[in-house]
Amino acid sequence: MRLKYLIVFLLLSFSSIAQQKHYSQPKGIFRASITVPIGISVNVSYELKLKKNLTLVPQASLFSYFKIRGEYIGSPSYTNYQSPSLLASIFSAELRYYFNLNRRTAKNKNVTNYSAGYIGLQPYTASNPFNGDDNYALDYEGNNGAFFNLGVQKQFHKHFYYNLYAGALIGSRSFKGSYAANVDPAHVGLTLGYTF
């Protein structure tokens, strides 16, 4: 009779431990990923837990951008296409607040590795192009800035995840001076990656 109670107790204990593992978040998550569609970037990041719903995500990226450019030659139509490539690095540290993490946990939904919606503040530094020259003066230049982001992140396999986000530029400054850099006022991205 005591053996039966012991088995029930052990099963309930293991079940409780499994649920805590499923719903509690690790102190740090290391990831490697690729982001599209505005250019392609290869990223490494580490999501650090600050509080239950608050994390800091330092990230280093190698960014490649292909821009099709046309030139007018004697007519108002594009007759000469160029497709220059640009290669640069981007470093950022996004502060994220997961606004629906508690609700998802209460509904027994998967919240593994912060699988939830978030708002974020992402300051960044983008280098000058490694392979660039003066042709990129109007298209891209090294700058500092910050984005305000809205996103959703989800782990869909033991090691794979996606992050879909959109953000608005708060401000930017060029390395060349104190003027605003030529950065798109908004960005969107889909990140697919591997969690270690």
N, C-alpha and C positions, 0 to 999 in steps of 0.2 A: 504494500500500500504506500509506504514511504517512497519507494522507488518511482511510483507513478507521479507523485507530487514533485519529486526532484526533476523528473523528465519534463513535466509541464513548466516548472520554474525555469529550467535551462532554455527551453524553446522560447518562452516569453522574453528572457534576457537577450538571447541572440537576435530575436525580432526587433527589440528595442534598439540594440546596437546598430543593426542594419538600417533602421529608419533614421537614426541620428546621423549616420554616415551619409545617407542619401540627402538629408535636408541641411546639414551643417556645411559650412563653406571652409575650404582649406585656407591657411594663412597666406599662401602664395601659389600662383599658378604660372608656370612657364609655357609659352606658346610660340610656335612658328607658323607663319601664314602668308597668304598672297591676297592682295586687295586689287579689285578692278571697280569701275570701268574707266575712270579718268586716268589714263596711263595704267601702268602695272607697278605695284610695289611689292617687294619681298620684305617681310617684317619678322622681327623677334620682339617679344614683349614679356613682361612679368607683371601679373596682376597681384597687387599686395593688399590684403585686407586691413583696413584701418578701423572700421567698426562693422556692425552686422550688415548694414546696407551700403556702406561707403568703402570704395577702393581707390587705389592709385595705380595707373597703368603706364609705366615708363615703356617707351617703344623706340626702336631704331629701325629705320627703313632704308632700302635702296630703291630709288624711284626712277622709272624709265617712262618717258613721255614721247609719243609719236604725234607730230602735228602735220597735217597736210596743208601745204601752202600753195597758192597759185599766183601767177604774175600775169598782168595784162600785157599782151604783145599785139599792138595794133588793132585790137577789137575789145569790146566790153565782155568777152567771155574768157574764162580761164583756159589758157593754152599751154602753160608750162607748169607742171606739178612737181613739187619737191616734198619729200617726206623726211625731214630731219629728225633725228632722235636726240633725246636729252637724257643724261644720267646724273642724278644728284642724290644726296642723302638727306633724310629728314629725321630729326629727333624730337620726341614729344613726351609729355607726361600728363595724361588725362585723369582728372579727378571725376569719378563716377558715383552717382547716387542711384541705386536700384529701387525705383519707386513702387514696383509691384511685387517685390520679392516676398514680403510677408503674406500678401494675399495668395500668391501661388503656393506657398508653403502650407497655408491653412486649407487650401483646396486639394492638398496632396498631389500637386503637379510637380513635374521634374524641375528642380532648381540647381542641378549639379553644376558646379563651377560658375555660379551666377548666371543661370539660364533665366533671364528676366529682362524687362525693359529698363532703360536707364536714361538719365540726363547727364551730360558731362561738360566740363570746361577743359579744353585741350590747348594749352600753350605749346608752341612748336618753334623749332629753328630749322630752316631749309638751307642747305649749302648752295653756293654757286655751282653751276653745272661743271662736272668733271671733264666732259668732252666738249664743252661749249666754247663759243667765241663771241664776238660782238653781234653776231646774227641773233643772239637770244636776248639782246638788251631790252626789247619791247615785249618779248614773250615770257621770259622767266629770268629771275635774278635771285640771289641769296637774300633771305629775309627772315624776320621774326614776326610772330603773330599769335593769334588765339582764335579758336572756333568754339562756339556753343553748339553742342551736339544732342541729338535725340536718337536713340538706337535701341535695338533689341539683339540680345545675344542668346544663343542656344547651343547646348551640347547635344548632338544627335546620335552619337555613338560613343563608345567607351573613350576614344581619344580624339574624335573629330568634332568640330564646332563651326558655327557661322555667326557672323556679326553683320547686321544690316543697319546702316546709319545715314543720317543726313545732318548737315550742320551749316550754321551761318557764321561768316567771318565777323569777329568783333573788331579787329584792327590788325594792321601789319605795318612793319617798317623795313625798308630796304637796307641792306648792308652799305649801300653806296651813299646814303645820306639819311636825313631825318624825315624824308617824305614817305608816303604810303607806297608799298610795293604793288606791282601789278599782279594781284592775286584774285582769283575768282571769288565773288562775294558769298558763294555757297559751295558746298561740296557734298557728294553722295558717294557711298561705297558699299561694296559687298566683300566681306573678308571670309575666306575659307581657310581653315587651319587645323593644326594638330596640337593637342594638349599633352604635355609630358607628365 
